Amino acid sequence: MHGTDANHLRMLSILDANPDPVYVADPESHEMLYANQALESAVGVSDNRKCYEYLHHRSSPCPFCTNDKILGENFGKTYIWEFQNEVTRRWYRCLDRGITWPDGRIVRYEMAIDITDRKRAEEESGRLASVIRHSTELVNLAAPDGTMIFLNDTGKKMLGISEENVAKTNLMSVIPEHFKDMVRDEVLTSIAGKGHWEGDLQYLNLETGGLTDVHAITFKIADPETDDLQFFANVSQDITGRKRAEEDLHIKDRAIATSFNAIVISDFDGKLTYVNDAFLHMWGYTLQEALKLNVADLDSNRDEILHIVKDIRVKGFSIGESVAIRKDKTLFNIQYSASLVTSSANEPIAMLSTFLDITGRKRAEEEKLVLQDQLIQAQKLEAVGRLAGGVAHDFNNMLGVIIGNMELALEQPGLSPLLRTSLEETRDAAERSAELTRQLLAFARKQTVVPKILDLNVTVEGMLKMLRRLIGEDIDLAWIPDCDLWPIKIDSVQIDQILVNLSLNARDAIEGVGKVTIETKNVPLNEAYCGRHAGFVPGEYVMLAVSDDGRGMDHETLANIFEPFFTTKTLGKGTGLGLATVYGIVKQNNGFINSYSEPGKGTTLKIYLPRYTGRPDRVPVKGVVKNRVTAEKGGTETILLVEDEAAILNMTKAMLENLGYTVLPTGNPGEAIRLAEERAGEIFLLMTDVVMPEMDGCRLANKLRSLFPNLKCLFMSGYTANVIAHHGVLDEGVHFIQKPFSMKGLATKVREALDEK
């Protein structure tokens, strides 16, 4: 539009110079009457269109273009409003008012100020404020004295502070006591020096009293001119979950590191990438050495381990037992469990293996098997012993009849040489059989013994000369006695039996030249040793060991050596009762016996006899004491003979009468009491069987001694009965003769009983 008067031109010149868009429009028709250069540059306006079409690309007037706001009583007043151009998307602040145009018309004058940058800044500021307010992290501003100026929603919830109490709260009130010194000394100092501080601490919830672990970043907002502190700004992230996870992870790490089991992580080539302390202790490596190893280096069988590694990749796990090898090359038993370690995507990334040292368990299992074998063997020997004792008892009775009748027959005059020879051979065979039964009784612990306090060294030395002759000149006999040997209490004859039997066995085990060693030693047996040997009892013992360097025995043979009639000798070379006799003697004296042997490495038998700790009532026996009556001597006294076996009764009666004695025979204890009462004062000796059905011999003797205090007694039996002995040890003052007996033995025992004062 072009005006003609000076005022109009001057106004247009001023409007054209304005940098902000300006236009003039007819308030009725909305026709553009004028647009300055700034508006044309901004939106490309020409003056032949309506304002709402050019400025807003609308087909009808804008809602804010109402004339009542700028005309009428508001004429001359400025109406301010804002809009966004639909094309340029820029924001404008409009100053709209009604004015009189130079030609006298009332027009609408509008100037638009571009506020796009401010609008965007406000939007960004609003968005930032929203982000801060709704942030999941605590955000707050505080004055230099710590008073809170701003606290977002997360902070209010974390610290238990309501909106109205934010400005009443000081930062130090939400710091727990155990962190206040750190805040004063470290946090404030760092902010003062560096302008910021970052680290972990805890906040106190003022409402609940609970604590929250946080990672805080605190910095100062300073005056840009003076650098004086204006505000503290703080952003804190809740790391309670992370802390708990770290603690859990630490606990797991420590649990793995300090586990009793060895734990190893390795890659799929078997290279070790992690080991715990138990592994280092178990295998004996340092950490640096261990991490250079492959799992195949840990086992005595590398090929097997490599196969297991492949198996794990296919199956995902493997469990079993193996023999591992330490750094020092020693072997030990392990139980292992290995499995794959997978990623969060379930992809295999490593192998985890745990190892348990089961060497002790394996040893215990082996010892248990040994103990079970020992127990079964002991039970078997016990059962065989009971059987042997019973057989020996009955067999002795029959042998007694044979031997006695042979001796009586040999006493008859006028025997032909042929008959005498036959009788003597029969008697000798019966006596050899009787020796076998005596060995069976020794095994069954039924032989009669009279124990004395012995110095075992002296007793063995008394036997050495005889033993050297027994084993022969080609075999060296070594004697290794211990000094200050403890005393033992045992029948010296039993020591003779032990030494003879063991020496003979040792001799027979040596082919040609060899060596037999006899050794004594004081040995205390503790619970650990006895726990590995069935039937052993802790205590102090005297050991007697006999060793040879002969052919030795395998495990199966060794398990049977104490059984009666078991022998490794050729036919006719032994009865198999030698070691059975030794076993019985040792058990009868509350001792133990151990055997050690390997094929080609000889044999050692160790006998443990309990140390005698009682008060000695006599000087310990030095060597073997043997009191024997050498002369066959009879007598004329009257003897009451009681025996329930008719054959033995008749045979014994005949033998006693042949020795000159008067005999009152009976097979019944009641009859014996009647005879004693009828012949009061005439009977000098009661000779009775121990085991009888109606009344045992001990009760019979006590009954008759109550009637006749001066009556002497001689007991006879096929084995030692508990009524006159305890565990085969004859009671003090008891006279006993074991069946079968010879006439010479009978004569000796009868005189010993009759002559006792």
WOCORGI-V860691 format. One line per field, one symbol per residue. ss: DSSP state (A for helix, B for strand, O for the rest). psi: psi as a letter, one per 30 degrees, with the letter a starting at -180 (. if undefined). Layout:
# WOCORGI-V860691
ss = ???
psi = ???
This chain:
# WOCORGI-V860691
ss = OOOOOAAAAAAAAAAAAOOOBBBBBBOOOOBBBBBOAAAAAAAOOOOOOBAAAAAAOOOOOOOOOOAAAOOAAAOOOOBBBBBBOOOOOOBBBBBBBBBBOOOOOBBBBBBBBBOAAAAAAAAAAAAAAAAAAAOOOBBBBBOOOOBBBBBOAAAAAAAOOOAAAAAAOBAAAABOAAAAAAAAAAAAAAAAAAOBBBBBBBBBOOOOOOBBBBBBBBBBBBOOOOOOBBBBBBBBBBOAAAAAAAAAAAAAAAAAAOOOOBBBBBOOOOBBBBBOAAAAAAAOOOAAAAOOOBAAAABOOAAAAAAAAAAAAAAOBBBBBBBBBOOOOOBBBBBBBBBBBBOOOOOBBBBBBBBBBOAAAAAAAAAAAAAAAAAAAAAAAAAAAAAAAAAAAAAAAAAAAAAAAAAAAAOOOOOOAAAAAAAAAAAAAAAAAAAAAAAAAAAOOOOOBOOBBBOAAAAAAAAAAAAAAAAOOOBBBBBBOOOOOOOBBBOAAAAAAAAAAAAAAAAAAOOOOBBBBBBBBBBBBOAAAAAOOOOOOOBBBBBBBBBBOOOOOOAAAAOOOOOOOOOOOOOOOOOOOAAAAAAAAAAAOOOBBBBBBOOOOOBBBBBBBBOOOOOOOOOOBOOOOOOOOOOOOOOOOBBBBBOOOAAAAAAAAAAAAAOOOBBBBBOOAAAAAAAAAAOOOOBBBBBBBOOOOOOOAAAAAAAAAAAOOOOBBBBBBOOOOOOOBBOOBBOOOOOBBBOOOOAAAAAAAAAAAAAOO
psi = kjlfleeeeeeeeeeefkfkkklklkfefgkjfkkleeeeeeghklggllefeeefhlflllfghkffffabfgkfkkkklklkkfefglkkjkjklklklfgflkljkkkkkjgeeeeeeeeeeeeeeeeeegkflkklkllfgfkkekkleeeeeefhklefgefgkkeffgkleffeeeeeeeeeeeeeefflkkakakkkjfefglkkkljkjklkjlkfefgkkelkkkkkkjgeeeeeeeeeeeeeeeeeegkekkkkklafffkkfkkleeeeeefglleeeeggllfffflfjeeeeeeeeeeefefflklalljlklegglklklklkklkkllfggkkflkkkkkkjgeeeeeeeeeeeeeeeeeeeeeeeeeeeeeeeeeeeeeeeeeeeeeeeeeeeffklgkleeeeeeeeeeeeeeeeeeeeeeeeeeeghglkliklkljeeeeeeffeeeeeeeflffkkjkjikllhkllljlkfeeeeeeeeeeeeeeeffkjbkakkkkklkkjkkleeefffjkfkkkaklkkjkkllhafalleeeefgfgkkgkkgllkfflfgfefeeeeeeeefghalkkkkkkkfgakkkkkjkkkkgljkglkkkjakkjjkjfkjkaaglkkjkjkfjeeeeeeeeeeeeffflkkjklgkeeeeeeeeeehkffkfkjjklejleekleeeeeeeeffeifgklkjkklflkkfffljhfjklkgkkkkkkllleeeeeeeeeeeefk.
